[in-house]
Amino acid sequence: MKFTRKSYIKLVLIVAVSACLLRGNSAWAQKPLVLGVSTDVSNIAVRKDASKAIAAYLSTKLNRKIEVILPEKNKQLIEMLQDKKVDIAFLNTFGYILTSAEANIKPIAVISSDGKTPTSYKSCIIKNNSVSKINSIDDIKKKNIAKTIAFKFVNPTSTSGHLIPRLYFNSLGLNYTESHFKEVTFGNDHQNTIMQILQNKADVGACSYDDLQKLIKQGKLKKEDLKVLWVSKPIVNGPVVVRKDLDATSQRLLADAFLKMATEAPKLQAKIKKIWHAKGDKPYFVKAQDSWYNSIREMANSIEELILILSYYTD
């Protein structure tokens, strides 16, 4: 058989294309990566829809199947990272601080409203305005008043709805909140907690200040219905993390996919807003830095104190 220059080039192209296809099939045949998402910002149906769309985008960027797992609680997601059952995870701030102390993880991206700086949110303590005996934090500190008050947190692993307010109480000398108030309960998510306080199902409570303002803006409550007694300093949003023992190529591609998501998959921005404390119409991702979370670590006497708080409610 006589080879011409043209037939030789054609053969080379066929071999090259075949090699690419084989590499692609090999990549897709790898063990799927598992994305874990647990958040108190949205309900399970919203979280499921958004997570699947994000996983589909990541699959195209890595040429690898991405499976989604939706633990009911942040603690379950933390345990899955420790047991290497999850490769990529969306963690809230508290979840990241806790997991980074116990598991070999790396933050790769964090939500941003301007594509330059991480988005932050605030915690607050609010009261129903019909509760006349409390007008300030100083009133909450008085034992004779506090023992008649029903207090409501959001959920055990909520940073703004539990961790930060509890650490704030600790700084006031109220180290064991349960023995200070008449009762302490949880509302499960921010909106439900706020509405329960509005409906007199609790007298005072903690929640995300940003979620409170959102409900006021939406007309679901009036500003004068509730009184804000305290607002925290800004809290940086929790990051997207990967396990450090994940191969370097996958880590790089995942980080790149999140950082370019706003421009390469703009339709995902609306879904991202539903599972994060995202501000603005078009959320972005920026490269995450572990040092952004040191201020919260320093609020606790030790990481053990954070673990103890979480364990008390979730074990």
KAZIQUI-V435420 format. One record per pair of residues at least 24 apart in sequence whose C-alpha atoms are under 6 Angstrom apart, sorted by sequence separation. I is the first residue (numbers start at 0). J is the second residue. D is the distance in Angstrom with one decimal. If there is no record, write none. Layout:
BEGIN
I,J,D
I,J,D
END
This chain:
BEGIN
258,284,5.1
258,285,5.8
154,185,5.4
33,65,5.7
34,66,6.0
35,67,6.0
148,180,5.6
149,181,5.6
151,183,5.7
153,185,5.1
31,64,4.9
32,65,4.9
33,66,4.8
34,67,4.8
35,68,4.9
36,69,5.3
37,70,5.8
148,181,5.3
149,182,4.9
150,183,4.9
151,184,4.9
152,185,4.8
153,186,4.9
154,187,4.9
31,65,5.5
33,67,5.8
35,69,5.9
146,180,4.6
147,181,5.2
151,185,5.3
153,187,5.1
27,62,5.9
145,180,4.9
146,181,4.5
153,188,5.4
27,63,4.5
37,73,5.6
153,189,5.7
26,63,5.9
122,159,4.4
153,192,5.9
160,205,5.2
160,206,4.2
159,206,5.9
160,207,5.9
159,207,5.3
150,201,5.9
33,85,5.0
36,88,5.9
149,201,5.1
152,204,5.7
33,86,5.2
34,87,4.7
35,88,4.6
36,89,5.1
149,202,5.3
150,203,5.0
151,204,4.4
152,205,5.2
32,86,6.0
34,88,5.5
150,204,5.2
93,158,5.1
127,196,5.9
127,197,5.8
127,202,5.7
126,202,5.8
126,203,4.2
125,203,5.7
125,204,5.5
124,204,5.6
124,205,4.4
123,205,5.6
123,206,5.7
122,206,5.8
122,207,4.6
123,208,5.3
121,207,5.9
122,208,5.2
121,208,5.3
135,228,5.6
128,224,6.0
128,225,5.3
127,225,4.9
126,225,5.7
126,226,5.4
125,226,5.5
125,227,4.5
125,228,5.5
124,228,5.5
124,229,5.2
123,229,5.4
123,230,4.3
122,230,5.8
122,231,5.2
121,231,5.5
121,233,5.1
120,233,5.4
121,234,5.8
119,233,5.6
120,234,5.2
119,234,5.0
119,235,4.2
119,236,5.3
118,236,6.0
109,238,4.5
108,238,5.6
108,239,5.2
106,238,5.9
107,239,5.8
106,239,5.8
107,240,5.6
106,240,4.3
105,240,5.3
105,241,5.4
104,241,5.6
104,242,4.4
105,243,5.8
103,242,6.0
104,243,5.1
103,243,5.7
92,236,5.8
92,237,3.9
91,237,4.1
90,237,5.4
107,254,5.6
90,238,5.9
39,188,5.6
89,239,4.7
88,239,5.7
88,240,5.3
87,240,5.7
87,241,4.5
86,241,5.6
86,242,5.6
112,278,5.6
112,279,5.8
114,283,5.2
112,282,4.8
111,282,5.7
112,283,6.0
111,283,4.9
110,283,5.7
111,284,5.3
110,284,4.5
109,284,5.3
108,284,5.9
109,285,5.5
108,285,5.4
108,286,4.5
109,287,5.3
107,286,5.8
108,287,4.5
107,287,5.3
106,287,5.7
49,270,5.1
41,274,5.6
40,274,5.7
END
